[in-house]
Amino acid sequence: MKLLPVVVFTAAFAMAGCASEPPRKTTHVPRTETCKPISEKKIAALFERWNDALQTGDPHKVTANYAEDAILLPTVSNQPRLTQAEREEYFEKFLLDEPSSVIDFRQIYLGCNVAIDAGLYTFTFGRTGQVAPARFTFTYRWDGEQWLITSHHSSVMPEQE
């Protein structure tokens, strides 16, 4: 019963738009791009490529995994990183603690030249020995030459056990 006003409001709002515009004719436009063949195994390997780049300690090698227009919502910073320079600055600091990560759980979704890898991972920091369970989402896009990260969200688990 509590949802009724929302439903009525939503329906009225939608109908108001319909009354002022004539119905639009839509046609199906076939997809013209060629889809790069991909598999869950290959997407999982992209995470390993990123994790291996962490092991080098070189922020430039890590950021090479990201598309120019990617967004990074990092694990230990409140600032979104929107440029390669901003991402590199973040990883310069992050890599000082010698992080490595292991996937604990993941779900991979595949599309035409896009893929999502989301789940849980655990960071271990070699310099301090600290362990940090976290959530992640990586989205990837085929740029015609390689798969690159277009968005990366990582956050420490809110409920520590």
N, C-alpha and C positions, 0 to 999 in steps of 0.2 A: 504494500500500500504506500509506503514512503516513496517509492520510485515513480508513482503515478504523476505527480506534478512535473518531474523531470521529463518523463515520456511525453506528456501533453505539451510542455514547452518546446521540446525538441521537434515534435511533429508539427506544431504551429510554426516554428521557425523555418522548418524545411518547406512547408506548404506556402509560406509567405514568399519565398524565393521562386517557387514554381508559378505563382500567380502573376509575377511581374515579367517572366521570361517565357518565350515559346519553347516547347520541347526541342531538344537538339537531336539531330540524327547523328548516330555514331556509326563508324565503319571500322572494321577490323583491319589494322595495318600489319602486314606480316613483318616479322623480325628480319632485318637484313644483315646484322652482324654475325660473324662466325664465332662460335663458342669454342674456346680453348678446352680440349679434353682435360678433365681433372678428376681426382679421386680423393677420398678421405685420407688415404695414406700420403698423398702428395701434399695435402693441406697440413697434415700433422708434421710433415717434414719442414714446412715453412716455419713452424714454431721452433723446431730444432735449429734451423738456420739462424733465427733470432737469438735463441739461447746460446748457441755457439759464438755468436758475435759478442754477447755479454762477456764470455770467457776471455776474449782477447783484451779486455780492458780499454779498448779503443772506441770512444763515443761515435766517431765517424763511421766505423764499420757497423755499429748498431743502427744508426740513423739511415744507412744505405738501404735498410729493409723497408723504409717508409716512403710512400708516394710524396711528392712535393706538397700536395694539398691535404695531407693526412692530419688528423687530430689525435693527439696523445693526451689522455686523461690519466696521469701517472699515479703510481702507487703511493709515493711519499711526497707529493706536492699538491697544493690546492689550485695551482695555475694550469689551465689548459695550454698545451704547446701546439701552436698552429704552423710554425715554420721549421725548416730543417735546423736553423740556427738555435731556435728555442728548444727543440728536441735534443740537439747536441749539448746545449748548456745543461739540461736536466741530466742527461746520461753522464756527463763529466763528473757530476757530484755523486750520482747513484752508483757508478762503477767503482768509486773509491772503497766501497764496502765489499767488493768482490762477490757480487750476487750470482747465484745460479738457481735455476728453477726446475721443478719436476711437476709434470701434470698428474693431478690426483683424480680428476674426473673431467670429461669433455663431451661436448656434443658438436658435431660438425654438420653444417648445412652447405649444400652445393647449388650454385646457380650458373647462369650463362656469364662467364668471365668475372664472377664474384663468388666469394665464399665467406662463411662465418665459422669461427672456431671459438667456442665459449665454454667456460667451466671453472674449475678450481685448480689452483696450483700452489705449490709451497716454495717460497724463496728460502735459501740458506745463504747467509752472508759469511764468506770465508774469513774476513778480517775480524769479525766479532763473535762468530759462531751462532749468532741470533737466527732464529727460524721464524718465518712469517707466513702463515696461511693466507691466501688471497683469492679473490675472484678475478676473472679476466674475460674480455671479449676482444678478439682480433677480427677485423673485417679485411678482406683482401680483394684486390682487383687486378685482373690481367691487363697490362698496359700495352700489349702488343709484342713485348719482349720478355717480360718477367712478371711474376706475381709480387705485388707490393702491398704493404699494410696501408689501408686507407683510414682506419680508425682503430685505436687501441685504448681500452679502458681497463684499469687495474685498480683494485681497492682491497685493503686489508680486511679480512673477515671481521664483521662487527661483533660476533659472539665468540670470544676466545674461550677455549675449553680448558 
